[in-house]
């Protein structure tokens, strides 16, 4: 699923460094920075 600038972030969940489950919904009302990068070891 491709997203473009201005799209709302899709719902997701992941584990933090302590193994706690974090969801985007749990961050509602807080400042959040989502950072994406190209696949490792690829040009560009």
CORCORWO-V755346 format. One record per pair of residues at least 24 apart in sequence whose ideal C-beta (glycine too) atoms are under 10 Angstrom apart, sorted by the first residue. I is the first residue (numbers start at 1). J is the second residue. Records with the same first field share a line. If there is no record, write none. Layout:
BEGIN
I=J ; J
END
This chain:
BEGIN
3=36
9=34
END
